[in-house]
Amino acid sequence: FVYQEEGRRSFWMKNTLIPLDIIWIDEDKEAVFIAVDVQPSGSEPHPTINPDVDAKYVLELNTGTAEKIGLVVGDKLEFDIEQP
């Protein structure tokens, strides 16, 4: 997910079929929060993850991927975003 500017980004797992690792990334492309093995929600209200950090990007990965690649808060990520 790409946002115009940094801000607090809440996520929930409505209509998601598989568990995920969710990574919040700031404008400097640094991982600022990681939620691992977030389970799909089948009931209302859906549990919400509300990190107390600002993020410009949020990345969803298959559960276990963050640990597999050794991703931790503070790591810098490299990626390009196409601008319209």
Secondary structure, 3 states (H helix, E strand, C coil): CEEEEEECCCEECCCCCCCEEEEEECCCCEEEEEEEEECCCCCCCCCEECCCCCEEEEEEEECCHHHHHCCCCCCECCCCCCCC
